[in-house]
Amino acid sequence: RASAEFESTCSRQISEFLHTQAGVKLSQENLECIRQGMLTTCAATCNLSLGILKKVKDEVKHTVQIDWENVWKDMVGLIKPKFHYAIIQKAFMLNKSSFTTMQR
């Protein structure tokens, strides 16, 4: 089972982010669902190749038809697949017990 400290830290950080950015306060149950979804997404991303992530980025570039002041283009441009992939891989390795628990 994942450490209580890790779970608590994740929930607190998610809660603070949502409160600061969206003015939303969620219950512990909802925060846990979000945390589990994030862990599941990271675990699934670890099973993809870097090439696939680069391809997805290239495809996403063209999904918006009207880009107000190039917001979409600029944000997609900030995505660095190699860097993000390395971070997700590192997070997975450091918290492997949490990911393993999620898959059961």
Chimera marker file (.cmm) of the C-alpha trace (Angstrom):
<marker_set name="trace">
<marker id="1" x="0.000" y="0.000" z="0.000" r="1" g="1" b="0" radius="0.5"/>
<marker id="2" x="1.228" y="3.488" z="-0.803" r="1" g="1" b="0" radius="0.5"/>
<marker id="3" x="2.511" y="5.464" z="2.115" r="1" g="1" b="0" radius="0.5"/>
<marker id="4" x="-0.044" y="7.592" z="3.931" r="1" g="1" b="0" radius="0.5"/>
<marker id="5" x="2.369" y="10.529" z="3.716" r="1" g="1" b="0" radius="0.5"/>
<marker id="6" x="2.565" y="10.261" z="-0.094" r="1" g="1" b="0" radius="0.5"/>
<marker id="7" x="-1.215" y="10.030" z="-0.411" r="1" g="1" b="0" radius="0.5"/>
<marker id="8" x="-1.732" y="12.947" z="1.952" r="1" g="1" b="0" radius="0.5"/>
<marker id="9" x="0.814" y="15.124" z="0.137" r="1" g="1" b="0" radius="0.5"/>
<marker id="10" x="-0.746" y="14.389" z="-3.259" r="1" g="1" b="0" radius="0.5"/>
<marker id="11" x="-4.261" y="15.099" z="-2.031" r="1" g="1" b="0" radius="0.5"/>
<marker id="12" x="-3.163" y="18.344" z="-0.365" r="1" g="1" b="0" radius="0.5"/>
<marker id="13" x="-1.344" y="19.537" z="-3.493" r="1" g="1" b="0" radius="0.5"/>
<marker id="14" x="-4.289" y="18.685" z="-5.747" r="1" g="1" b="0" radius="0.5"/>
<marker id="15" x="-6.671" y="20.404" z="-3.326" r="1" g="1" b="0" radius="0.5"/>
<marker id="16" x="-4.523" y="23.551" z="-3.150" r="1" g="1" b="0" radius="0.5"/>
<marker id="17" x="-4.155" y="23.686" z="-6.927" r="1" g="1" b="0" radius="0.5"/>
<marker id="18" x="-7.898" y="23.328" z="-7.577" r="1" g="1" b="0" radius="0.5"/>
<marker id="19" x="-8.759" y="25.864" z="-4.895" r="1" g="1" b="0" radius="0.5"/>
<marker id="20" x="-6.202" y="28.416" z="-6.145" r="1" g="1" b="0" radius="0.5"/>
<marker id="21" x="-6.801" y="27.973" z="-9.882" r="1" g="1" b="0" radius="0.5"/>
<marker id="22" x="-10.536" y="27.233" z="-10.021" r="1" g="1" b="0" radius="0.5"/>
<marker id="23" x="-11.909" y="28.262" z="-6.629" r="1" g="1" b="0" radius="0.5"/>
<marker id="24" x="-13.140" y="24.703" z="-6.101" r="1" g="1" b="0" radius="0.5"/>
<marker id="25" x="-13.050" y="22.729" z="-2.862" r="1" g="1" b="0" radius="0.5"/>
<marker id="26" x="-13.534" y="18.979" z="-3.218" r="1" g="1" b="0" radius="0.5"/>
<marker id="27" x="-14.196" y="16.256" z="-0.692" r="1" g="1" b="0" radius="0.5"/>
<marker id="28" x="-11.426" y="13.839" z="0.279" r="1" g="1" b="0" radius="0.5"/>
<marker id="29" x="-13.236" y="11.143" z="-1.710" r="1" g="1" b="0" radius="0.5"/>
<marker id="30" x="-13.197" y="13.291" z="-4.855" r="1" g="1" b="0" radius="0.5"/>
<marker id="31" x="-9.559" y="14.239" z="-4.324" r="1" g="1" b="0" radius="0.5"/>
<marker id="32" x="-8.679" y="10.550" z="-4.000" r="1" g="1" b="0" radius="0.5"/>
<marker id="33" x="-10.439" y="9.814" z="-7.309" r="1" g="1" b="0" radius="0.5"/>
<marker id="34" x="-8.408" y="12.551" z="-9.007" r="1" g="1" b="0" radius="0.5"/>
<marker id="35" x="-5.158" y="11.284" z="-7.450" r="1" g="1" b="0" radius="0.5"/>
<marker id="36" x="-5.882" y="7.740" z="-8.579" r="1" g="1" b="0" radius="0.5"/>
<marker id="37" x="-6.701" y="8.971" z="-12.073" r="1" g="1" b="0" radius="0.5"/>
<marker id="38" x="-3.403" y="10.837" z="-12.241" r="1" g="1" b="0" radius="0.5"/>
<marker id="39" x="-1.473" y="7.779" z="-11.057" r="1" g="1" b="0" radius="0.5"/>
<marker id="40" x="-3.272" y="5.566" z="-13.567" r="1" g="1" b="0" radius="0.5"/>
<marker id="41" x="-2.506" y="8.026" z="-16.370" r="1" g="1" b="0" radius="0.5"/>
<marker id="42" x="1.177" y="8.136" z="-15.410" r="1" g="1" b="0" radius="0.5"/>
<marker id="43" x="1.359" y="4.338" z="-15.285" r="1" g="1" b="0" radius="0.5"/>
<marker id="44" x="-0.310" y="4.057" z="-18.700" r="1" g="1" b="0" radius="0.5"/>
<marker id="45" x="2.037" y="6.704" z="-20.139" r="1" g="1" b="0" radius="0.5"/>
<marker id="46" x="5.017" y="4.654" z="-18.980" r="1" g="1" b="0" radius="0.5"/>
<marker id="47" x="3.807" y="1.885" z="-21.306" r="1" g="1" b="0" radius="0.5"/>
<marker id="48" x="3.970" y="4.167" z="-24.350" r="1" g="1" b="0" radius="0.5"/>
<marker id="49" x="7.047" y="4.930" z="-26.382" r="1" g="1" b="0" radius="0.5"/>
<marker id="50" x="8.521" y="8.391" z="-26.694" r="1" g="1" b="0" radius="0.5"/>
<marker id="51" x="7.759" y="8.212" z="-30.415" r="1" g="1" b="0" radius="0.5"/>
<marker id="52" x="4.051" y="7.787" z="-29.736" r="1" g="1" b="0" radius="0.5"/>
<marker id="53" x="4.050" y="10.767" z="-27.364" r="1" g="1" b="0" radius="0.5"/>
<marker id="54" x="5.731" y="12.911" z="-30.030" r="1" g="1" b="0" radius="0.5"/>
<marker id="55" x="3.152" y="11.783" z="-32.588" r="1" g="1" b="0" radius="0.5"/>
<marker id="56" x="0.282" y="12.641" z="-30.228" r="1" g="1" b="0" radius="0.5"/>
<marker id="57" x="1.743" y="16.117" z="-29.700" r="1" g="1" b="0" radius="0.5"/>
<marker id="58" x="1.956" y="16.640" z="-33.466" r="1" g="1" b="0" radius="0.5"/>
<marker id="59" x="-1.669" y="15.515" z="-33.897" r="1" g="1" b="0" radius="0.5"/>
<marker id="60" x="-2.905" y="17.714" z="-31.035" r="1" g="1" b="0" radius="0.5"/>
<marker id="61" x="-1.334" y="20.790" z="-32.652" r="1" g="1" b="0" radius="0.5"/>
<marker id="62" x="-3.998" y="20.737" z="-35.341" r="1" g="1" b="0" radius="0.5"/>
<marker id="63" x="-7.136" y="20.000" z="-33.300" r="1" g="1" b="0" radius="0.5"/>
<marker id="64" x="-8.154" y="23.612" z="-32.657" r="1" g="1" b="0" radius="0.5"/>
<marker id="65" x="-9.668" y="25.473" z="-35.599" r="1" g="1" b="0" radius="0.5"/>
<marker id="66" x="-9.824" y="28.958" z="-34.065" r="1" g="1" b="0" radius="0.5"/>
<marker id="67" x="-6.803" y="29.802" z="-31.927" r="1" g="1" b="0" radius="0.5"/>
<marker id="68" x="-7.405" y="33.066" z="-30.096" r="1" g="1" b="0" radius="0.5"/>
<marker id="69" x="-4.102" y="34.968" z="-30.006" r="1" g="1" b="0" radius="0.5"/>
<marker id="70" x="-2.176" y="31.703" z="-30.625" r="1" g="1" b="0" radius="0.5"/>
<marker id="71" x="-2.939" y="30.457" z="-27.102" r="1" g="1" b="0" radius="0.5"/>
<marker id="72" x="-3.293" y="26.831" z="-28.246" r="1" g="1" b="0" radius="0.5"/>
<marker id="73" x="-0.208" y="26.931" z="-30.466" r="1" g="1" b="0" radius="0.5"/>
<marker id="74" x="1.862" y="28.501" z="-27.691" r="1" g="1" b="0" radius="0.5"/>
<marker id="75" x="0.709" y="26.004" z="-25.055" r="1" g="1" b="0" radius="0.5"/>
<marker id="76" x="1.306" y="22.981" z="-27.297" r="1" g="1" b="0" radius="0.5"/>
<marker id="77" x="4.731" y="24.447" z="-28.064" r="1" g="1" b="0" radius="0.5"/>
<marker id="78" x="5.573" y="24.271" z="-24.363" r="1" g="1" b="0" radius="0.5"/>
<marker id="79" x="5.075" y="20.496" z="-24.322" r="1" g="1" b="0" radius="0.5"/>
<marker id="80" x="8.469" y="18.816" z="-24.459" r="1" g="1" b="0" radius="0.5"/>
<marker id="81" x="7.766" y="15.072" z="-24.919" r="1" g="1" b="0" radius="0.5"/>
<marker id="82" x="11.285" y="13.895" z="-24.040" r="1" g="1" b="0" radius="0.5"/>
<marker id="83" x="11.384" y="15.973" z="-20.830" r="1" g="1" b="0" radius="0.5"/>
<marker id="84" x="7.818" y="15.111" z="-19.751" r="1" g="1" b="0" radius="0.5"/>
<marker id="85" x="8.342" y="11.430" z="-20.529" r="1" g="1" b="0" radius="0.5"/>
<marker id="86" x="11.504" y="11.371" z="-18.397" r="1" g="1" b="0" radius="0.5"/>
<marker id="87" x="9.680" y="13.042" z="-15.491" r="1" g="1" b="0" radius="0.5"/>
<marker id="88" x="6.764" y="10.594" z="-15.671" r="1" g="1" b="0" radius="0.5"/>
<marker id="89" x="9.182" y="7.640" z="-15.833" r="1" g="1" b="0" radius="0.5"/>
<marker id="90" x="11.041" y="8.982" z="-12.778" r="1" g="1" b="0" radius="0.5"/>
<marker id="91" x="7.794" y="9.537" z="-10.858" r="1" g="1" b="0" radius="0.5"/>
<marker id="92" x="6.721" y="6.016" z="-11.733" r="1" g="1" b="0" radius="0.5"/>
<marker id="93" x="9.976" y="4.502" z="-10.462" r="1" g="1" b="0" radius="0.5"/>
<marker id="94" x="9.945" y="6.554" z="-7.243" r="1" g="1" b="0" radius="0.5"/>
<marker id="95" x="6.333" y="5.665" z="-6.467" r="1" g="1" b="0" radius="0.5"/>
<marker id="96" x="6.106" y="2.223" z="-8.044" r="1" g="1" b="0" radius="0.5"/>
<marker id="97" x="4.268" y="0.767" z="-5.034" r="1" g="1" b="0" radius="0.5"/>
<marker id="98" x="1.484" y="3.322" z="-5.507" r="1" g="1" b="0" radius="0.5"/>
<marker id="99" x="1.143" y="2.441" z="-9.178" r="1" g="1" b="0" radius="0.5"/>
<marker id="100" x="1.229" y="-1.291" z="-8.474" r="1" g="1" b="0" radius="0.5"/>
<marker id="101" x="-1.484" y="-0.880" z="-5.848" r="1" g="1" b="0" radius="0.5"/>
<marker id="102" x="-3.625" y="1.039" z="-8.354" r="1" g="1" b="0" radius="0.5"/>
<marker id="103" x="-3.500" y="-1.774" z="-10.913" r="1" g="1" b="0" radius="0.5"/>
<marker id="104" x="-4.864" y="-4.439" z="-8.555" r="1" g="1" b="0" radius="0.5"/>
<link id1="1" id2="2" r="1" g="1" b="0" radius="0.2"/>
<link id1="2" id2="3" r="1" g="1" b="0" radius="0.2"/>
<link id1="3" id2="4" r="1" g="1" b="0" radius="0.2"/>
<link id1="4" id2="5" r="1" g="1" b="0" radius="0.2"/>
<link id1="5" id2="6" r="1" g="1" b="0" radius="0.2"/>
<link id1="6" id2="7" r="1" g="1" b="0" radius="0.2"/>
<link id1="7" id2="8" r="1" g="1" b="0" radius="0.2"/>
<link id1="8" id2="9" r="1" g="1" b="0" radius="0.2"/>
<link id1="9" id2="10" r="1" g="1" b="0" radius="0.2"/>
<link id1="10" id2="11" r="1" g="1" b="0" radius="0.2"/>
<link id1="11" id2="12" r="1" g="1" b="0" radius="0.2"/>
<link id1="12" id2="13" r="1" g="1" b="0" radius="0.2"/>
<link id1="13" id2="14" r="1" g="1" b="0" radius="0.2"/>
<link id1="14" id2="15" r="1" g="1" b="0" radius="0.2"/>
<link id1="15" id2="16" r="1" g="1" b="0" radius="0.2"/>
<link id1="16" id2="17" r="1" g="1" b="0" radius="0.2"/>
<link id1="17" id2="18" r="1" g="1" b="0" radius="0.2"/>
<link id1="18" id2="19" r="1" g="1" b="0" radius="0.2"/>
<link id1="19" id2="20" r="1" g="1" b="0" radius="0.2"/>
<link id1="20" id2="21" r="1" g="1" b="0" radius="0.2"/>
<link id1="21" id2="22" r="1" g="1" b="0" radius="0.2"/>
<link id1="22" id2="23" r="1" g="1" b="0" radius="0.2"/>
<link id1="23" id2="24" r="1" g="1" b="0" radius="0.2"/>
<link id1="24" id2="25" r="1" g="1" b="0" radius="0.2"/>
<link id1="25" id2="26" r="1" g="1" b="0" radius="0.2"/>
<link id1="26" id2="27" r="1" g="1" b="0" radius="0.2"/>
<link id1="27" id2="28" r="1" g="1" b="0" radius="0.2"/>
<link id1="28" id2="29" r="1" g="1" b="0" radius="0.2"/>
<link id1="29" id2="30" r="1" g="1" b="0" radius="0.2"/>
<link id1="30" id2="31" r="1" g="1" b="0" radius="0.2"/>
<link id1="31" id2="32" r="1" g="1" b="0" radius="0.2"/>
<link id1="32" id2="33" r="1" g="1" b="0" radius="0.2"/>
<link id1="33" id2="34" r="1" g="1" b="0" radius="0.2"/>
<link id1="34" id2="35" r="1" g="1" b="0" radius="0.2"/>
<link id1="35" id2="36" r="1" g="1" b="0" radius="0.2"/>
<link id1="36" id2="37" r="1" g="1" b="0" radius="0.2"/>
<link id1="37" id2="38" r="1" g="1" b="0" radius="0.2"/>
<link id1="38" id2="39" r="1" g="1" b="0" radius="0.2"/>
<link id1="39" id2="40" r="1" g="1" b="0" radius="0.2"/>
<link id1="40" id2="41" r="1" g="1" b="0" radius="0.2"/>
<link id1="41" id2="42" r="1" g="1" b="0" radius="0.2"/>
<link id1="42" id2="43" r="1" g="1" b="0" radius="0.2"/>
<link id1="43" id2="44" r="1" g="1" b="0" radius="0.2"/>
<link id1="44" id2="45" r="1" g="1" b="0" radius="0.2"/>
<link id1="45" id2="46" r="1" g="1" b="0" radius="0.2"/>
<link id1="46" id2="47" r="1" g="1" b="0" radius="0.2"/>
<link id1="47" id2="48" r="1" g="1" b="0" radius="0.2"/>
<link id1="48" id2="49" r="1" g="1" b="0" radius="0.2"/>
<link id1="49" id2="50" r="1" g="1" b="0" radius="0.2"/>
<link id1="50" id2="51" r="1" g="1" b="0" radius="0.2"/>
<link id1="51" id2="52" r="1" g="1" b="0" radius="0.2"/>
<link id1="52" id2="53" r="1" g="1" b="0" radius="0.2"/>
<link id1="53" id2="54" r="1" g="1" b="0" radius="0.2"/>
<link id1="54" id2="55" r="1" g="1" b="0" radius="0.2"/>
<link id1="55" id2="56" r="1" g="1" b="0" radius="0.2"/>
<link id1="56" id2="57" r="1" g="1" b="0" radius="0.2"/>
<link id1="57" id2="58" r="1" g="1" b="0" radius="0.2"/>
<link id1="58" id2="59" r="1" g="1" b="0" radius="0.2"/>
<link id1="59" id2="60" r="1" g="1" b="0" radius="0.2"/>
<link id1="60" id2="61" r="1" g="1" b="0" radius="0.2"/>
<link id1="61" id2="62" r="1" g="1" b="0" radius="0.2"/>
<link id1="62" id2="63" r="1" g="1" b="0" radius="0.2"/>
<link id1="63" id2="64" r="1" g="1" b="0" radius="0.2"/>
<link id1="64" id2="65" r="1" g="1" b="0" radius="0.2"/>
<link id1="65" id2="66" r="1" g="1" b="0" radius="0.2"/>
<link id1="66" id2="67" r="1" g="1" b="0" radius="0.2"/>
<link id1="67" id2="68" r="1" g="1" b="0" radius="0.2"/>
<link id1="68" id2="69" r="1" g="1" b="0" radius="0.2"/>
<link id1="69" id2="70" r="1" g="1" b="0" radius="0.2"/>
<link id1="70" id2="71" r="1" g="1" b="0" radius="0.2"/>
<link id1="71" id2="72" r="1" g="1" b="0" radius="0.2"/>
<link id1="72" id2="73" r="1" g="1" b="0" radius="0.2"/>
<link id1="73" id2="74" r="1" g="1" b="0" radius="0.2"/>
<link id1="74" id2="75" r="1" g="1" b="0" radius="0.2"/>
<link id1="75" id2="76" r="1" g="1" b="0" radius="0.2"/>
<link id1="76" id2="77" r="1" g="1" b="0" radius="0.2"/>
<link id1="77" id2="78" r="1" g="1" b="0" radius="0.2"/>
<link id1="78" id2="79" r="1" g="1" b="0" radius="0.2"/>
<link id1="79" id2="80" r="1" g="1" b="0" radius="0.2"/>
<link id1="80" id2="81" r="1" g="1" b="0" radius="0.2"/>
<link id1="81" id2="82" r="1" g="1" b="0" radius="0.2"/>
<link id1="82" id2="83" r="1" g="1" b="0" radius="0.2"/>
<link id1="83" id2="84" r="1" g="1" b="0" radius="0.2"/>
<link id1="84" id2="85" r="1" g="1" b="0" radius="0.2"/>
<link id1="85" id2="86" r="1" g="1" b="0" radius="0.2"/>
<link id1="86" id2="87" r="1" g="1" b="0" radius="0.2"/>
<link id1="87" id2="88" r="1" g="1" b="0" radius="0.2"/>
<link id1="88" id2="89" r="1" g="1" b="0" radius="0.2"/>
<link id1="89" id2="90" r="1" g="1" b="0" radius="0.2"/>
<link id1="90" id2="91" r="1" g="1" b="0" radius="0.2"/>
<link id1="91" id2="92" r="1" g="1" b="0" radius="0.2"/>
<link id1="92" id2="93" r="1" g="1" b="0" radius="0.2"/>
<link id1="93" id2="94" r="1" g="1" b="0" radius="0.2"/>
<link id1="94" id2="95" r="1" g="1" b="0" radius="0.2"/>
<link id1="95" id2="96" r="1" g="1" b="0" radius="0.2"/>
<link id1="96" id2="97" r="1" g="1" b="0" radius="0.2"/>
<link id1="97" id2="98" r="1" g="1" b="0" radius="0.2"/>
<link id1="98" id2="99" r="1" g="1" b="0" radius="0.2"/>
<link id1="99" id2="100" r="1" g="1" b="0" radius="0.2"/>
<link id1="100" id2="101" r="1" g="1" b="0" radius="0.2"/>
<link id1="101" id2="102" r="1" g="1" b="0" radius="0.2"/>
<link id1="102" id2="103" r="1" g="1" b="0" radius="0.2"/>
<link id1="103" id2="104" r="1" g="1" b="0" radius="0.2"/>
</marker_set>
